[in-house]
Amino acid sequence: MYKIKALLIMGVAALFLCSCASLSGPDRGRSAAGHLARIVERGEFVVGTTGNMPPLNMTAKDGEVIGYEIDMVRMMADALGVKLKVKTMEFYELLPALELNSVDIVISGMTITPVRNLRFAFVGPYLHSGKAILAKSETIAGVSDATEVNSPSTRVAALKGSTSQEFIETVIPKAQLTATEDYDEAIRLVLEDKVDALIADYPICIVALLRYPDAGLVSTFTALTYEPYGIAMPPDDPHFMNWVENFLASMEGSGDVEYLQDKWFKSGDWIERVW
């Protein structure tokens, strides 16, 4: 099923590239020197991600990076006729890597925000999420308004450089914040009672419940915010952005989005590969 759909999308993408290549006029030379041409010439599509945000992206026991987003970009690489290269790094290092052209795109559960969009282009959203609370206390995890825990006695963790950290600093500034390098560290702090709660995007909290079913963890099931996930891209290449936009539309139309959502969000078959 995956291979058939990937081939269909590859055909659509190849047709689009051929159509663009046939255009005449002064824009032709500029497009040829753009990111798409360099990716094809290089034979490699370099993607930046954290590799620790399940089920979006995560590192399996054998070292392979897998997940919803990784399947997406692998389909993109197939459509481009090149190999996929995944570069993992800390979340706060992703956009600087894109700025330095160390990666072609960034995809890692990254919320589209006005501040980020000032410096980078974003295509999407390809998923919608929201902030949720992971805790051992049902009282904390069950709040409907985050300001209920805006107290110096509340200890919270969030991923460094994320919108969760920004949310805490803006909405509950009185809480004691611990900014962590990755989600595993943040979840461990909750498990060891070193913080009262983790504030993160909803999928992260749900996966934590699946990983530690007997640890007494609870999480809110009503998102505290709206978080549209987008693909971060260079701001100076409309052709590249247009290609990715059309590719995402093709995925939606072909049924691949539904297939990937079933695979990574409704089935837990992948869990044993990671933990």
Secondary structure in CASP SS format (residue, H / E / C, confidence):
PFRMAT SS
TARGET T0000
AUTHOR 0000-0000-0000
METHOD secondary structure of the structure
MODEL  1
M C 1.00
Y H 1.00
K H 1.00
I H 1.00
K H 1.00
A H 1.00
L H 1.00
L H 1.00
I H 1.00
M H 1.00
G H 1.00
V H 1.00
A H 1.00
A H 1.00
L H 1.00
F H 1.00
L H 1.00
C H 1.00
S H 1.00
C H 1.00
A H 1.00
S C 1.00
L C 1.00
S C 1.00
G C 1.00
P C 1.00
D H 1.00
R H 1.00
G H 1.00
R H 1.00
S H 1.00
A H 1.00
A C 1.00
G C 1.00
H H 1.00
L H 1.00
A H 1.00
R H 1.00
I H 1.00
V H 1.00
E H 1.00
R H 1.00
G C 1.00
E E 1.00
F E 1.00
V E 1.00
V E 1.00
G E 1.00
T E 1.00
T C 1.00
G C 1.00
N E 1.00
M E 1.00
P C 1.00
P C 1.00
L C 1.00
N E 1.00
M E 1.00
T E 1.00
A C 1.00
K C 1.00
D C 1.00
G C 1.00
E C 1.00
V E 1.00
I E 1.00
G C 1.00
Y H 1.00
E H 1.00
I H 1.00
D H 1.00
M H 1.00
V H 1.00
R H 1.00
M H 1.00
M H 1.00
A H 1.00
D H 1.00
A H 1.00
L H 1.00
G C 1.00
V C 1.00
K E 1.00
L E 1.00
K E 1.00
V E 1.00
K E 1.00
T E 1.00
M C 1.00
E C 1.00
F H 1.00
Y H 1.00
E H 1.00
L H 1.00
L H 1.00
P H 1.00
A H 1.00
L H 1.00
E H 1.00
L C 1.00
N C 1.00
S C 1.00
V C 1.00
D C 1.00
I E 1.00
V E 1.00
I C 1.00
S C 1.00
G C 1.00
M C 1.00
T E 1.00
I C 1.00
T C 1.00
P H 1.00
V H 1.00
R H 1.00
N H 1.00
L H 1.00
R H 1.00
F C 1.00
A E 1.00
F E 1.00
V E 1.00
G E 1.00
P E 1.00
Y E 1.00
L E 1.00
H E 1.00
S E 1.00
G C 1.00
K E 1.00
A E 1.00
I E 1.00
L E 1.00
A E 1.00
K C 1.00
S C 1.00
E H 1.00
T H 1.00
I H 1.00
A H 1.00
G C 1.00
V C 1.00
S C 1.00
D C 1.00
A H 1.00
T H 1.00
E H 1.00
V H 1.00
N C 1.00
S C 1.00
P C 1.00
S C 1.00
T C 1.00
R E 1.00
V E 1.00
A E 1.00
A E 1.00
L E 1.00
K C 1.00
G C 1.00
S C 1.00
T H 1.00
S H 1.00
Q H 1.00
E H 1.00
F H 1.00
I H 1.00
E H 1.00
T H 1.00
V H 1.00
I C 1.00
P C 1.00
K C 1.00
A C 1.00
Q E 1.00
L E 1.00
T E 1.00
A E 1.00
T E 1.00
E C 1.00
D C 1.00
Y H 1.00
D H 1.00
E H 1.00
A H 1.00
I H 1.00
R H 1.00
L H 1.00
V H 1.00
L H 1.00
E C 1.00
D C 1.00
K C 1.00
V C 1.00
D C 1.00
A E 1.00
L E 1.00
I E 1.00
A E 1.00
D E 1.00
Y H 1.00
P H 1.00
I H 1.00
C H 1.00
I H 1.00
V H 1.00
A H 1.00
L H 1.00
L H 1.00
R H 1.00
Y C 1.00
P C 1.00
D C 1.00
A C 1.00
G C 1.00
L C 1.00
V E 1.00
S E 1.00
T C 1.00
F C 1.00
T C 1.00
A C 1.00
L C 1.00
T C 1.00
Y C 1.00
E E 1.00
P E 1.00
Y E 1.00
G E 1.00
I E 1.00
A E 1.00
M E 1.00
P C 1.00
P C 1.00
D C 1.00
D C 1.00
P H 1.00
H H 1.00
F H 1.00
M H 1.00
N H 1.00
W H 1.00
V H 1.00
E H 1.00
N H 1.00
F H 1.00
L H 1.00
A H 1.00
S H 1.00
M H 1.00
E H 1.00
G H 1.00
S H 1.00
G C 1.00
D H 1.00
V H 1.00
E H 1.00
Y H 1.00
L H 1.00
Q H 1.00
D H 1.00
K H 1.00
W H 1.00
F H 1.00
K H 1.00
S C 1.00
G C 1.00
D C 1.00
W C 1.00
I H 1.00
E H 1.00
R H 1.00
V H 1.00
W C 1.00
END
